[in-house]
């Protein structure tokens, strides 16, 4: 599986995700994937995960949604909830390759989240590779769902 290299990514983590972020960054470097790191670099730095999620989202929005994001915390749940509070952000917590595949192909996600206390480093790399190697497939089955999500977003969010 080869990753799509013409995209740029923003990666961030709170102190719970420092080690897994390092491993994912090594993978991105090995694959030749461009990224910006806006997370913490030490377990001694205590910044709450919603602030890290916002840093990643801000960079995605600043790029006019050309960049995509990778967020890591203890469970991946808080990062997904936080990121999804912003218009135009579609974050999914993925801890297996099938979820990563469906998040990308069926749900058009632009952010993946993972929990360092939930997933092992080898599987995390495979999950990220899966997500990075795929692009959304606009199908008759997926588009009505995506359109409904976007209509709810339009009703409930302001840019």
Phi and psi restraints in degrees (value plus and minus 20) as a CYANA .aco file:
   2 UNK   PHI    -134.0   -94.0
   2 UNK   PSI     122.7   162.7
   3 UNK   PHI    -101.1   -61.1
   3 UNK   PSI     134.9   174.9
   4 UNK   PHI    -101.4   -61.4
   4 UNK   PSI      96.8   136.8
   5 UNK   PHI    -114.9   -74.9
   5 UNK   PSI     -26.1    13.9
   6 UNK   PHI    -106.2   -66.2
   6 UNK   PSI     -15.5    24.5
   7 UNK   PHI    -122.8   -82.8
   7 UNK   PSI     135.7   175.7
   8 UNK   PHI    -134.5   -94.5
   8 UNK   PSI     131.1   171.1
   9 UNK   PHI    -147.7  -107.7
   9 UNK   PSI     138.4   178.4
  10 UNK   PHI    -141.9  -101.9
  10 UNK   PSI     109.9   149.9
  11 UNK   PHI    -139.7   -99.7
  11 UNK   PSI     121.6   161.6
  12 UNK   PHI    -171.4  -131.4
  12 UNK   PSI     134.8   174.8
  13 UNK   PHI    -172.3  -132.3
  13 UNK   PSI     138.6   178.6
  14 UNK   PHI    -112.2   -72.2
  14 UNK   PSI    -192.9  -152.9
  15 UNK   PHI     -84.9   -44.9
  15 UNK   PSI     -43.6    -3.6
  16 UNK   PHI     -90.7   -50.7
  16 UNK   PSI     -41.6    -1.6
  17 UNK   PHI    -126.1   -86.1
  17 UNK   PSI     -10.9    29.1
  18 UNK   PHI     -76.7   -36.7
  18 UNK   PSI     -69.5   -29.5
  19 UNK   PHI     -87.9   -47.9
  19 UNK   PSI     -62.6   -22.6
  20 UNK   PHI     -86.8   -46.8
  20 UNK   PSI     -56.3   -16.3
  21 UNK   PHI     -81.6   -41.6
  21 UNK   PSI     -61.7   -21.7
  22 UNK   PHI     -79.2   -39.2
  22 UNK   PSI     -63.3   -23.3
  23 UNK   PHI     -84.8   -44.8
  23 UNK   PSI     -62.2   -22.2
  24 UNK   PHI     -88.0   -48.0
  24 UNK   PSI     -58.8   -18.8
  25 UNK   PHI     -83.0   -43.0
  25 UNK   PSI     -58.9   -18.9
  26 UNK   PHI     -80.4   -40.4
  26 UNK   PSI     -61.8   -21.8
  27 UNK   PHI     -81.6   -41.6
  27 UNK   PSI     -67.6   -27.6
  28 UNK   PHI     -80.2   -40.2
  28 UNK   PSI     -62.0   -22.0
  29 UNK   PHI     -81.6   -41.6
  29 UNK   PSI     -65.9   -25.9
  30 UNK   PHI     -80.7   -40.7
  30 UNK   PSI     -57.5   -17.5
  31 UNK   PHI    -103.7   -63.7
  31 UNK   PSI     -26.7    13.3
  32 UNK   PHI      53.5    93.5
  32 UNK   PSI      10.2    50.2
  33 UNK   PHI    -112.5   -72.5
  33 UNK   PSI     111.1   151.1
  34 UNK   PHI     -96.9   -56.9
  34 UNK   PSI     116.2   156.2
  35 UNK   PHI    -174.1  -134.1
  35 UNK   PSI     140.9   180.9
  36 UNK   PHI    -141.5  -101.5
  36 UNK   PSI     114.1   154.1
  37 UNK   PHI    -120.8   -80.8
  37 UNK   PSI      97.9   137.9
  38 UNK   PHI    -138.5   -98.5
  38 UNK   PSI      -5.6    34.4
  39 UNK   PHI    -113.4   -73.4
  39 UNK   PSI    -196.6  -156.6
  40 UNK   PHI    -100.7   -60.7
  40 UNK   PSI     136.5   176.5
  41 UNK   PHI    -133.8   -93.8
  41 UNK   PSI     -14.3    25.7
  42 UNK   PHI    -168.4  -128.4
  42 UNK   PSI     124.0   164.0
  43 UNK   PHI     -89.3   -49.3
  43 UNK   PSI     -29.8    10.2
  44 UNK   PHI    -104.0   -64.0
  44 UNK   PSI     -32.4     7.6
  45 UNK   PHI    -113.0   -73.0
  45 UNK   PSI      99.7   139.7
  46 UNK   PHI    -127.3   -87.3
  46 UNK   PSI      73.2   113.2
  47 UNK   PHI    -139.9   -99.9
  47 UNK   PSI     107.7   147.7
  48 UNK   PHI     -85.2   -45.2
  48 UNK   PSI     124.5   164.5
  49 UNK   PHI     -77.9   -37.9
  49 UNK   PSI     -52.3   -12.3
  50 UNK   PHI     -80.5   -40.5
  50 UNK   PSI     -52.5   -12.5
  51 UNK   PHI     -88.2   -48.2
  51 UNK   PSI     -56.6   -16.6
  52 UNK   PHI     -89.0   -49.0
  52 UNK   PSI     -63.0   -23.0
  53 UNK   PHI     -78.4   -38.4
  53 UNK   PSI     -62.7   -22.7
  54 UNK   PHI     -83.7   -43.7
  54 UNK   PSI     -58.7   -18.7
  55 UNK   PHI     -78.2   -38.2
  55 UNK   PSI     -65.9   -25.9
  56 UNK   PHI     -84.3   -44.3
  56 UNK   PSI     -67.9   -27.9
  57 UNK   PHI     -79.4   -39.4
  57 UNK   PSI     -63.3   -23.3
  58 UNK   PHI     -78.2   -38.2
  58 UNK   PSI     -59.8   -19.8
  59 UNK   PHI     -90.0   -50.0
  59 UNK   PSI     -56.2   -16.2
  60 UNK   PHI     -84.6   -44.6
  60 UNK   PSI     -68.0   -28.0
  61 UNK   PHI     -83.9   -43.9
  61 UNK   PSI     -60.3   -20.3
  62 UNK   PHI     -80.5   -40.5
  62 UNK   PSI     -51.1   -11.1
  63 UNK   PHI    -104.6   -64.6
  63 UNK   PSI     -12.2    27.8
  64 UNK   PHI      40.0    80.0
  64 UNK   PSI      18.6    58.6
  65 UNK   PHI      47.6    87.6
  65 UNK   PSI       0.0    40.0
  66 UNK   PHI     -97.3   -57.3
  66 UNK   PSI     -57.0   -17.0
  67 UNK   PHI    -102.0   -62.0
  67 UNK   PSI     138.4   178.4
  68 UNK   PHI    -147.8  -107.8
  68 UNK   PSI     148.7   188.7
  69 UNK   PHI    -145.3  -105.3
  69 UNK   PSI     133.7   173.7
  70 UNK   PHI    -148.4  -108.4
  70 UNK   PSI     101.6   141.6
  71 UNK   PHI    -143.4  -103.4
  71 UNK   PSI     117.8   157.8
  72 UNK   PHI    -153.5  -113.5
  72 UNK   PSI     109.8   149.8
  73 UNK   PHI    -158.1  -118.1
  73 UNK   PSI    -180.8  -140.8
  74 UNK   PHI     -86.0   -46.0
  74 UNK   PSI     -63.3   -23.3
  75 UNK   PHI    -136.2   -96.2
  75 UNK   PSI     -38.5     1.5
  76 UNK   PHI      65.7   105.7
  76 UNK   PSI     -34.5     5.5
  77 UNK   PHI     -90.9   -50.9
  77 UNK   PSI     -71.7   -31.7
  78 UNK   PHI     -80.8   -40.8
  78 UNK   PSI     -59.6   -19.6
  79 UNK   PHI     -85.0   -45.0
  79 UNK   PSI     -61.5   -21.5
  80 UNK   PHI     -84.8   -44.8
  80 UNK   PSI     -65.5   -25.5
  81 UNK   PHI     -80.6   -40.6
  81 UNK   PSI     -66.8   -26.8
  82 UNK   PHI     -82.4   -42.4
  82 UNK   PSI     -68.4   -28.4
  83 UNK   PHI     -83.0   -43.0
  83 UNK   PSI     -57.9   -17.9
  84 UNK   PHI     -92.8   -52.8
  84 UNK   PSI     -21.0    19.0
  85 UNK   PHI    -101.0   -61.0
  85 UNK   PSI     -22.9    17.1
  86 UNK   PHI    -132.4   -92.4
  86 UNK   PSI     116.4   156.4
  87 UNK   PHI     -79.1   -39.1
  87 UNK   PSI     115.6   155.6
  88 UNK   PHI      64.1   104.1
  88 UNK   PSI     -19.1    20.9
  89 UNK   PHI    -127.5   -87.5
  89 UNK   PSI     109.3   149.3
  90 UNK   PHI    -147.4  -107.4
  90 UNK   PSI      76.0   116.0
  91 UNK   PHI    -125.5   -85.5
  91 UNK   PSI     120.8   160.8
  92 UNK   PHI    -153.9  -113.9
  92 UNK   PSI     116.5   156.5
  93 UNK   PHI    -103.2   -63.2
  93 UNK   PSI     104.3   144.3
  94 UNK   PHI    -148.9  -108.9
  94 UNK   PSI     105.3   145.3
  95 UNK   PHI    -145.8  -105.8
  95 UNK   PSI      -7.3    32.7
  96 UNK   PHI    -170.8  -130.8
  96 UNK   PSI     140.3   180.3
  97 UNK   PHI     -85.9   -45.9
  97 UNK   PSI     -54.5   -14.5
  98 UNK   PHI     -84.8   -44.8
  98 UNK   PSI     -62.5   -22.5
  99 UNK   PHI     -82.1   -42.1
  99 UNK   PSI     -61.4   -21.4
 100 UNK   PHI     -83.1   -43.1
 100 UNK   PSI     -62.1   -22.1
 101 UNK   PHI     -81.6   -41.6
 101 UNK   PSI     -69.3   -29.3
 102 UNK   PHI     -89.0   -49.0
 102 UNK   PSI     -56.1   -16.1
 103 UNK   PHI     -78.1   -38.1
 103 UNK   PSI     -59.5   -19.5
 104 UNK   PHI    -102.5   -62.5
 104 UNK   PSI     -73.3   -33.3
 105 UNK   PHI     -92.0   -52.0
 105 UNK   PSI     -60.6   -20.6
 106 UNK   PHI    -119.1   -79.1
 106 UNK   PSI     -49.7    -9.7
 107 UNK   PHI    -131.5   -91.5
 107 UNK   PSI     -22.1    17.9
 108 UNK   PHI      35.1    75.1
 108 UNK   PSI      24.1    64.1
 109 UNK   PHI     -91.7   -51.7
 109 UNK   PSI     128.2   168.2
 110 UNK   PHI    -139.1   -99.1
 110 UNK   PSI     -15.7    24.3
 111 UNK   PHI    -161.9  -121.9
 111 UNK   PSI     115.4   155.4
 112 UNK   PHI    -134.6   -94.6
 112 UNK   PSI     120.4   160.4
 113 UNK   PHI    -143.8  -103.8
 113 UNK   PSI     130.4   170.4
 114 UNK   PHI    -163.2  -123.2
 114 UNK   PSI     136.6   176.6
 115 UNK   PHI    -130.2   -90.2
 115 UNK   PSI     100.8   140.8
 116 UNK   PHI     -86.0   -46.0
 116 UNK   PSI     -41.6    -1.6
 117 UNK   PHI    -110.8   -70.8
 117 UNK   PSI     -20.0    20.0
 118 UNK   PHI    -134.0   -94.0
 118 UNK   PSI     -54.2   -14.2
 119 UNK   PHI    -139.5   -99.5
 119 UNK   PSI     121.9   161.9
 120 UNK   PHI     -97.5   -57.5
 120 UNK   PSI     140.5   180.5
 121 UNK   PHI     -86.0   -46.0
 121 UNK   PSI     -57.4   -17.4
 122 UNK   PHI     -87.5   -47.5
 122 UNK   PSI     -66.5   -26.5
 123 UNK   PHI     -84.6   -44.6
 123 UNK   PSI     -59.9   -19.9
 124 UNK   PHI     -77.5   -37.5
 124 UNK   PSI     -61.4   -21.4
 125 UNK   PHI     -83.7   -43.7
 125 UNK   PSI     -62.5   -22.5
 126 UNK   PHI     -84.7   -44.7
 126 UNK   PSI     -59.7   -19.7
 127 UNK   PHI     -83.9   -43.9
 127 UNK   PSI     -65.8   -25.8
 128 UNK   PHI     -84.5   -44.5
 128 UNK   PSI     -62.7   -22.7
 129 UNK   PHI     -79.8   -39.8
 129 UNK   PSI     -62.8   -22.8
 130 UNK   PHI     -79.0   -39.0
 130 UNK   PSI     -70.2   -30.2
 131 UNK   PHI     -83.6   -43.6
 131 UNK   PSI     -60.9   -20.9
 132 UNK   PHI     -90.4   -50.4
 132 UNK   PSI     -41.1    -1.1
 133 UNK   PHI    -109.8   -69.8
 133 UNK   PSI     -25.0    15.0
 134 UNK   PHI    -138.1   -98.1
 134 UNK   PSI     137.2   177.2
 135 UNK   PHI    -150.3  -110.3
 135 UNK   PSI     134.1   174.1
 136 UNK   PHI     -74.5   -34.5
 136 UNK   PSI     117.4   157.4
 137 UNK   PHI    -132.7   -92.7
 137 UNK   PSI      87.6   127.6
 138 UNK   PHI     -93.1   -53.1
 138 UNK   PSI      86.5   126.5
 139 UNK   PHI    -142.3  -102.3
 139 UNK   PSI     146.4   186.4
 140 UNK   PHI     -81.3   -41.3
 140 UNK   PSI     -48.9    -8.9
 141 UNK   PHI    -100.2   -60.2
 141 UNK   PSI     -58.4   -18.4
 142 UNK   PHI    -105.3   -65.3
 142 UNK   PSI     -54.7   -14.7
 143 UNK   PHI     -82.2   -42.2
 143 UNK   PSI     -61.5   -21.5
 144 UNK   PHI     -79.5   -39.5
 144 UNK   PSI     -56.4   -16.4
 145 UNK   PHI     -90.5   -50.5
 145 UNK   PSI     -66.2   -26.2
 146 UNK   PHI     -81.6   -41.6
 146 UNK   PSI     -64.0   -24.0
 147 UNK   PHI     -82.6   -42.6
 147 UNK   PSI     -58.0   -18.0
 148 UNK   PHI     -86.8   -46.8
 148 UNK   PSI     -62.4   -22.4
 149 UNK   PHI     -78.7   -38.7
 149 UNK   PSI     -65.2   -25.2
 150 UNK   PHI     -87.4   -47.4
 150 UNK   PSI     -51.7   -11.7
 151 UNK   PHI     -89.0   -49.0
 151 UNK   PSI     -58.7   -18.7
 152 UNK   PHI     -84.6   -44.6
 152 UNK   PSI     -59.9   -19.9
 153 UNK   PHI     -80.8   -40.8
 153 UNK   PSI     -63.7   -23.7
 154 UNK   PHI     -83.1   -43.1
 154 UNK   PSI     -58.8   -18.8
 155 UNK   PHI     -87.2   -47.2
 155 UNK   PSI     -56.4   -16.4
 156 UNK   PHI    -127.5   -87.5
 156 UNK   PSI     -33.3     6.7
 157 UNK   PHI    -138.1   -98.1
 157 UNK   PSI     133.6   173.6
 158 UNK   PHI    -139.4   -99.4
 158 UNK   PSI     128.2   168.2
